[in-house]
Amino acid sequence: MNYSFAMKKPMVVFRRWNNNRYAVFNSLKRSIKIGALLIAYLKFVNMASFAAIPDTTLVTRNYELESIDINSEPLPEAFSNLSRAIVTISQREIERAPVSSLNELLEFVSNIDIRQRGSQGVQADISIRGSSFDQVLILLNGVNISDPQTGHHNLNLPVDLSVIDRIEIIKGPGSSKFGPGAFGGAINFITKKNSKPFLQASTEIGSYTSHKELLSAAFNTGSLNHFISASYSSSMGYVENTDFGSKSLYYQTAFCADKSEISFQMGFSDKNFGANNFYSPKYAAQFEETRTIFTSFHGRTTVGKLEIEPTVFFRRHNDHYLLVRQNPSLYNNYHMTDVWGSNVGVNYYVNKHAVTSVGFDGRTETIWSNRLGELLEKPLKNPENDSVLFTNSHSRSTFSAFLGQKLYFSKLALNVSLNVSRNSDQALKWFFFPGVDV
């Protein structure tokens, strides 16, 4: 039996070749497989071609991320010792918010219960977590400017919306730090501090003959930084007896040294407005005028591990109310309140894990009126209007002391505080407000 075997010739594969007569391909005299070489060559060519084509996906997919404002300033002295969640309304949010007054801004950004009467910041009441408008403390650069007559006037601030740098809000009880006036919370309005000179002017015109003019400037004289702002707005009102006129003037100056700072601020606010149904739906022709004067000195110095912050302030508020605008003699109220106060806070930085704070606050409030307070033996003339006589008056003083201990751990901050307060109307009673914040 004969068997025949067909032997398959081996195929030689080369990666490189040469066409010279002494080359390997010419000397072997056999078939050479070069398909792999072609594939490798084509692959190399295609990759080079693809590399030359621009990646249109990479070019067209551009994403814009919202910028983040990083504020290097520490918390103001009013809130610096609290281990609490503080809601901050930044200057960027203020500029972007579709609002025209501080009242509207608080309601739009922070969801605080604002009960507005009138437009353009004429009058408003603030409520936080169900509190009354008398239980929310209002501060301007850390200075208590709450009105003793009624919380209706707490937002009669001598500053325009454009002057505010940021607003910081404590939602919930703050009595362990500030006393009984902050039972519902506290709001601190912080004005701009400009180190670079500038001049700004603006005007706004709207319906119902409404308009607003604003002028502000910042300048330096030696080591002093100055800021001044003036504004005026008015309107005929959208319905009968909703007209208003509002003027404000604010000035601030500051001197800074290596470890010390002294600042001075003063402001003036004047409003007159038709109070249509403000206090009673029975009388649509109510009318009111308010005038506020405010000034304060604040200092801060560091001595070793001690930081000392004294403050003195004064606020005067005039309020004239007419039940019927067209008949002033029917029923009218005149009120004037004076508030004098001073406080001092001391922080002792034990180490990087502990800060001990001590504070003392004194405040005297006096009201002159033709309705409120005890009857005077001799009527007193209104220093701002000789035709008005005050027949009643009342004065009270409040003193409070604060003690706090703040401890810092790796991922935790603990603040234990106690506020002790005493009011002259209840001279035999001391009120204690303890608090623990984590």
PyMOL commands that set and color helices and strands:
alter all, ss='L'
color gray80, all
select helices_A, chain A and resi 24-28+35-52+56-60+91-96+102-110+151-153+161-163+175-178+180-182+424-426
alter helices_A, ss='H'
color red, helices_A
select strands_A, chain A and resi 12-13+32-33+86-89+113-117+123-127+136-140+143-144+164-171+185-191+198-205+211-221+224-235+244-256+260-274+287-303+306-322+332-351+354-369+374-382+385-408+413-423+431-437
alter strands_A, ss='S'
color yellow, strands_A
deselect
rebuild
show_as cartoon
